[in-house]
């Protein structure tokens, strides 16, 4: 018994000595690196570039750099000055006649401190039209052991030609309709108010967001410039996204090999879960250079891409039961309106057949804008 205790103690000491907390050494200069990102897109008139600086790894914040002189140039010496839009964003309109596959583009940035930052040239390639976008019912493992989540997995098929690029990235934007439970009919702000007819203007809303995941693909080592069943996002049944209508816009972009390598490294880093034996993050090298201070690394990438688009709509998913939270809650007014304080005004009341009931509704019950989005129907939304 004594021997077993000694062996156990030795094992515990060995294991504890193998795992150490890794604290990377961050130089002071690393906290103020410039980050320049952007692209010219064949298929869009407005081109954008963003300039910012890195921040502390312990307190990450967005630090935009304004007041820069930013210009896009091509290999035919055409120059396209950009306008400072604020918050680190710069934009310009480029006539499509200057966006020609086979031509190369780069960005030049002069910072307020006088640093001259320039990207490598990136060559514009061609993109095929977006092929099929579809979904399949799929259950995935839940964080709760022994349980699973229901939902749908989206996929995309690629059908390119030898004339197209063999390197791709996709941006996915989702829009969904959601609703409050009741229209606005009664509310209290020291006095009871009756809204007649009931106000339905905040009963239906729409929310749009960009899917944060990075989707990339290379067909360079395939016999054909084609690919099927590339997974995109997964949408589960615990949100309102699939309740009343869901739209998905896919932007398919053709990349140069250098741009693909950059975005694929970002994808690899973003999908690592950080387990005990997980790979260390890849040191991502962009194509930006500081000509004034070559020793100062500049992060980011400027690319030239062709883009094609496709949108799909979903109203109902066969065989999928929904289990979402409406965030609508109610409180019975035990002592009447005395339960409501001025800081709660306006307090929404549940309507009854003969007037307001002594039930105080949360804002989410009558105002869908509380949950974000807009109550203006998107122009592309079905009637």
C-alpha positions in Angstrom: 0.0 0.0 0.0 2.8 2.4 0.9 4.6 1.6 -2.4 1.4 2.4 -4.4 1.2 5.8 -2.7 4.8 6.6 -3.6 4.2 5.6 -7.3 1.1 7.7 -7.4 2.9 10.7 -6.0 5.7 10.3 -8.6 3.2 10.1 -11.4 1.4 13.3 -10.2 4.7 15.2 -9.9 5.7 14.1 -13.4 2.4 15.2 -14.9 2.4 18.5 -13.1 5.8 19.3 -14.4 4.9 18.6 -18.0 2.1 21.2 -18.3 3.3 24.8 -18.0 1.4 28.0 -18.6 2.6 29.6 -21.8 2.9 33.4 -21.6 4.2 34.8 -24.8 6.7 37.6 -24.6 5.2 40.7 -26.3 7.6 43.5 -27.3 6.4 47.0 -26.8 6.7 47.6 -30.6 4.2 44.8 -31.2 1.5 46.8 -29.5 1.6 49.5 -32.2 1.9 47.6 -35.5 0.0 48.9 -38.4 -2.7 46.6 -39.8 -3.8 47.3 -43.4 -6.5 45.2 -45.1 -8.6 45.6 -48.1 -9.2 44.5 -51.7 -10.4 45.6 -55.1 -13.4 43.5 -56.2 -14.4 42.9 -59.8 -18.1 43.0 -59.4 -18.4 46.0 -57.1 -17.9 49.7 -57.8 -16.9 50.8 -54.3 -13.5 49.5 -53.1 -12.5 49.7 -49.4 -9.3 49.6 -47.3 -9.0 49.7 -43.5 -6.1 51.0 -41.5 -5.7 50.3 -37.8 -3.1 49.5 -35.2 -2.7 46.5 -32.9 -3.5 46.7 -29.2 -2.6 44.8 -26.0 -3.3 41.1 -26.1 -4.7 41.4 -22.6 -7.1 44.2 -23.5 -7.8 43.9 -27.2 -9.5 47.0 -28.7 -10.0 48.3 -32.2 -7.6 51.2 -32.8 -8.5 52.9 -36.1 -6.0 55.1 -37.9 -7.5 58.1 -39.6 -5.9 60.9 -41.6 -4.0 58.6 -43.9 -3.3 59.2 -47.6 -4.4 56.0 -49.2 -4.2 55.2 -53.0 -4.8 52.1 -55.0 -2.6 51.7 -58.1 -2.4 49.2 -60.9 0.5 47.9 -63.0 -0.5 50.3 -65.8 0.2 53.3 -63.5 -3.4 54.2 -63.0 -4.0 55.8 -59.6 -7.2 55.7 -57.6 -7.1 58.1 -54.5 -9.3 57.0 -51.6 -11.5 59.1 -49.3 -11.2 59.0 -45.5 -14.6 57.8 -44.3 -13.6 57.8 -40.6 -13.1 54.9 -38.2 -10.1 53.7 -40.2 -12.1 53.1 -43.3 -11.1 54.5 -46.8 -13.0 54.0 -50.0 -13.0 54.9 -53.7 -15.0 54.3 -56.8 -13.2 52.5 -59.6 -14.7 52.3 -63.0 -15.1 48.6 -64.0 -13.1 49.2 -67.2 -10.0 49.4 -65.0 -10.7 46.1 -63.2 -9.3 43.7 -65.7 -8.4 40.0 -65.0 -4.7 39.6 -65.5 -3.9 43.1 -64.2 -2.3 43.6 -60.9 -3.2 46.0 -58.1 -1.6 47.3 -54.8 -2.4 49.8 -52.1 -0.1 52.7 -50.9 -0.7 54.2 -47.5 1.0 57.3 -46.0 0.3 57.4 -42.2 -0.1 60.7 -40.2 3.4 59.9 -38.8 4.8 59.8 -42.3 5.3 56.1 -42.6 5.0 54.8 -46.2 3.3 51.5 -46.3 2.8 49.5 -49.6 1.5 46.1 -50.5 2.8 43.7 -53.1 1.0 43.6 -56.4 -1.9 41.1 -56.4 -3.2 39.8 -59.8 -6.9 39.8 -60.5 -8.3 36.4 -61.5 -11.7 35.3 -62.8 -14.4 33.6 -60.7 -17.1 31.2 -62.0 -20.7 31.8 -61.2 -22.0 30.4 -57.9 -23.3 26.9 -58.4 -25.6 25.0 -56.1 -26.3 26.1 -52.5 -28.3 23.7 -50.4 -28.7 22.3 -46.9 -29.2 18.9 -45.3 -30.8 18.1 -41.9 -28.1 17.3 -39.5 -27.8 16.7 -35.7 -24.6 17.7 -34.0 -23.2 17.0 -30.6 -24.4 19.2 -27.8 -22.2 20.7 -25.1 -24.5 18.7 -22.7 -23.1 15.1 -22.7 -25.5 12.6 -24.2 -27.6 15.2 -26.0 -27.5 16.5 -29.6 -28.7 19.7 -31.3 -30.9 19.7 -34.3 -30.3 21.9 -37.3 -29.3 22.2 -40.9 -25.9 22.2 -42.5 -25.4 24.4 -45.6 -23.2 23.3 -48.5 -22.0 24.8 -51.7 -20.8 23.2 -55.0 -18.1 24.8 -57.1 -17.9 24.4 -60.9 -15.0 26.3 -62.4 -13.0 26.0 -65.6 -9.3 26.0 -66.4 -9.7 29.7 -67.2 -10.8 30.5 -63.7 -8.7 30.7 -60.6 -8.1 27.6 -58.6 -8.1 29.4 -55.2 -11.4 30.5 -53.6 -12.9 32.2 -50.5 -16.5 32.7 -49.6 -18.2 35.3 -47.5 -21.7 34.4 -46.2 -24.3 36.9 -45.1 -27.5 35.7 -43.4 -30.8 37.6 -42.9 -33.7 36.3 -40.9 -37.1 37.5 -39.9 -38.1 37.5 -36.2 -41.2 38.7 -34.4 -42.4 40.1 -31.1 -45.3 38.2 -29.5 -47.8 41.1 -29.2 -48.5 44.5 -31.0 -48.3 47.6 -28.8 -51.8 48.3 -27.4 -51.4 49.4 -23.8 -48.6 51.0 -21.8 -48.1 52.8 -18.5 -45.8 55.8 -17.8 -47.6 57.2 -14.8 -50.8 57.2 -16.9 -52.4 54.3 -18.7 -52.4 54.8 -22.5 -54.4 52.9 -25.1 -52.9 52.7 -28.6 -55.7 52.2 -31.1 -55.6 50.7 -33.5 -52.8 48.5 -32.1 -49.3 49.4 -33.3 -47.8 46.5 -35.3 -44.8 48.5 -36.6 -42.4 46.8 -34.2 -43.9 43.3 -34.4 -41.8 42.1 -37.4 -38.1 42.7 -37.7 -35.1 41.5 -39.8 -31.5 41.0 -38.8 -28.6 40.7 -41.1 -25.1 39.6 -40.2 -21.9 38.3 -41.8 -21.0 34.7 -40.8 -17.7 35.0 -38.9 -16.3 31.7 -40.1 -13.7 31.8 -42.9 -14.4 29.4 -45.9 -11.5 28.7 -48.3 -10.8 26.1 -50.9 -8.0 25.2 -53.3 -8.6 23.0 -56.4 -4.9 23.3 -57.6 -4.2 19.7 -56.8 -7.5 18.3 -58.2 -7.9 16.9 -61.7 -10.8 19.4 -62.3 -11.6 22.9 -61.1 -14.7 21.5 -59.3 -15.7 20.6 -55.8 -18.9 19.3 -54.2 -20.4 19.4 -50.7 -18.1 22.2 -49.3 -19.6 22.8 -45.8 -20.6 26.4 -45.0 -22.4 27.4 -41.8 -24.6 25.3 -39.5 -27.9 26.7 -38.1 -29.5 25.0 -35.2 -33.1 25.0 -34.0 -32.6 27.0 -30.8 -32.7 30.4 -32.5 -35.4 32.3 -34.3 -33.4 32.2 -37.5 -35.4 29.4 -39.0 -38.8 30.4 -37.5 -40.3 32.9 -40.0 -37.9 33.1 -43.0 -34.2 32.8 -43.6 -32.1 34.2 -46.5 -28.5 33.5 -47.3 -26.3 35.5 -49.6 -23.0 33.9 -50.7 -20.2 35.9 -52.1 -17.8 33.7 -54.0 -14.3 35.2 -54.6 -11.5 34.0 -56.8 -8.0 34.6 -55.2 -4.4 34.6 -56.2 -2.3 31.8 -54.6 -0.7 34.3 -52.2 -4.1 35.6 -51.1 -5.4 32.1 -50.6 -2.4 31.1 -48.5 -3.0 34.1 -46.3 -6.8 33.5 -45.8 -6.3 29.7 -45.3 -3.8 30.4 -42.6 -6.3 32.7 -40.9 -8.9 30.0 -41.2 -6.6 27.4 -39.6 -5.8 29.7 -36.7 -9.4 30.6 -36.1 -10.6 26.9 -36.0 -8.0 25.6 -33.6 -9.6 24.9 -30.2 -6.5 25.2 -28.1 -6.4 21.6 -26.6 -3.4 20.3 -24.7 -1.8 18.8 -27.8 -3.1 21.4 -30.3 -0.8 22.9 -32.9 0.7 26.3 -32.1 -1.0 29.1 -34.1 0.6 29.8 -37.5 2.6 33.0 -37.9 0.6 34.7 -40.6 2.6 36.7 -43.1 0.7 39.2 -45.2 1.9 41.3 -48.2 2.3 44.7 -46.5 5.7 46.5 -46.1 6.8 49.6 -44.3 9.2 51.3 -46.7 10.1 54.1 -44.1 10.9 51.7 -41.3 11.6 48.2 -42.9 12.2 46.8 -39.5 8.6 47.4 -38.5 6.3 44.6 -39.5 3.0 45.5 -41.0 0.1 43.1 -40.7 -2.7 42.5 -43.1 -3.2 41.7 -46.8 -4.4 43.6 -49.9 -5.8 41.5 -52.7 -7.5 41.7 -56.1 -10.5 39.4 -56.4 -13.4 38.7 -58.7 -16.7 38.0 -57.0 -20.0 36.4 -58.0 -23.1 36.2 -55.8 -26.1 34.0 -55.2 -29.0 34.3 -52.7 -31.3 31.6 -51.5 -34.5 31.7 -49.2 -35.8 29.2 -46.8 -39.3 29.3 -45.3 -39.7 26.0 -43.6 -37.4 23.0 -42.9 -39.2 19.7 -43.2 -38.7 17.4 -40.2 -37.1 20.1 -38.0 -38.8 21.1 -34.7 -37.9 24.5 -33.4 -37.1 25.2 -29.8 -36.1 28.9 -29.5 -36.4 31.6 -26.9 -38.6 34.6 -27.7 -37.1 36.5 -24.7 -40.7 37.6 -23.9 -41.5 37.5 -20.2 -44.3 38.8 -18.1 -44.8 39.8 -14.4 -48.2 39.8 -12.6 -48.8 43.2 -11.0 -49.6 42.0 -7.5 -50.0 45.6 -6.2 -51.1 47.1 -9.4 -49.2 50.0 -11.1 -47.4 50.6 -7.8 -45.1 47.8 -8.9 -43.8 49.9 -11.7 -41.3 52.6 -11.0 -40.5 55.7 -13.2 -37.3 54.0 -14.3 -39.4 51.3 -16.0 -41.4 53.7 -18.2 -42.9 53.0 -20.6 -44.1 49.7 -19.1 -46.0 47.6 -21.7 -49.2 45.9 -20.5 -50.9 42.8 -21.8 -54.2 43.5 -23.6 -57.4 41.8 -22.4 -60.9 41.7 -23.9 -62.0 44.7 -21.9 -58.8 46.7 -21.3 -55.3 46.1 -20.0 -54.6 43.1 -17.8 -52.5 43.5 -14.6 -49.6 41.9 -16.5 -46.4 43.8 -17.2 -44.7 42.6 -20.4 -41.0 42.8 -21.0 -39.9 45.1 -23.9 -39.1 42.1 -26.1 -42.8 41.1 -26.1 -43.9 44.2 -28.1 -40.8 45.7 -29.6 -38.7 43.5 -31.8 -36.1 46.2 -32.3 -34.9 45.6 -28.7 -33.3 42.4 -30.1 -31.5 44.4 -32.8 -32.0 44.6 -36.6 -34.5 46.7 -38.4 -38.3 46.9 -38.9 -37.8 47.9 -42.5 -38.3 44.9 -44.8 -35.2 44.3 -47.0 -35.8 45.0 -50.7 -34.9 41.4 -51.5 -37.3 39.9 -49.0 -40.2 37.9 -50.5 -43.7 39.5 -50.3 
